[in-house]
Amino acid sequence: MSSDKYRSASFARINIFLLGFIALAIAFAAMKITASVVIPFIIAVLLTFVLEPVILILERIKIPRVIAAIVIVLLIAAAVYATGFVLFKSFKTILTLYPKYERRFTEIYITIARTFKMPYDEQLSLIDNLWGQLGLRARVQALAINTSEAFFFYLSKTVMVILFVVFLLLEIGHFRKRIETAFIGKMSSRIQHIVAGVVSQVARYLSIKFFTSLSTGIIVGLLLSLIKLDFPLVWGVISFILNFIPTIGSIVAGGGVFIFSFVQFYPDPGPILAAGAIMLGVNMIIGNILEPRIQGQNLGLSPFIILVSLSCWGWLWGFAGLVLAVPMTVIVKIICDNTPGLEPASILMGSFQEVKQKSQDEAVYSSETE
């Protein structure tokens, strides 16, 4: 009889696991299909978590929530516009200086062509040679079309995010009362605990990430200007944006600076090595030393889980998924930690220090109860 009960219990667990897997697959498919609507909403929710403490401070000095929300959102929109304007003007300047860089590219390309025995017609320009060998014309045309489409796409999504943030900031002030009215007893307190944990951890992560990324961009821009690298402001802005993507963003920004410095300073190795050392040193000091000390173990995520989340959310939502990967994984972990039956998933996602601390706390609690 006991054997039959064990089999039925095991069968029930397997069914629950399969149902959970199917539900997860359906949820991922739904998020993939509805990405154009879901991504702006998720970004707006995360920005609301970060901006809500600022709204509360402004409310304490007798500024109405409506005015505070509109002013803050307009300031963010102005900052985004200023960043886009700087990048646009810088890229426009790069196009005017194209002949200078074409000569550099030509020298490098001739060296590579001679080294690897590639055909090169000196009567043709560099672009004509590349078109002949790599089919560059079609690639450039496709890139231009995709870039123009992406610009208008992100412009429309930015307007949608701004609208979402304004209305969410106006509504979030009554959110706790609505939870208490909609859910009674333990469910209400549990939901409030989950929301409070999500808001505090995500807001802390994004705030610290913003200031460390801003510091990275400023320092990179200043140091690159000292070695006379062209467009240090552009590289500072790019480093600031890509620093929101853990590990991968820093590698991409560093690789871009190194390649550009190689084109500009070739064949002088000094500035090239200096540019590489600047990107490596700044990202190592801020990203691997200062930021973990400031952030502490509050996220409680395993480094392996962070890399897996970057792969999953990046595949799901592209560049936006890479930026949102860590906050979304933190939210999933907090929900699992407060949902009966999903605690093991939270433990598996956590860092070793967090698991060790939980074990110590449980041991202390057991000794006290005995």
Helices and strands as residue ranges (DSSP letters): H 2-33, H 35-60, H 65-96, H 98-115, H 126-134, H 136-171, G 172-174, H 175-182, H 186-226, H 232-242, H 248-265, H 269-282, I 283-290, H 291-295, H 303-337, H 343-349, H 352-369
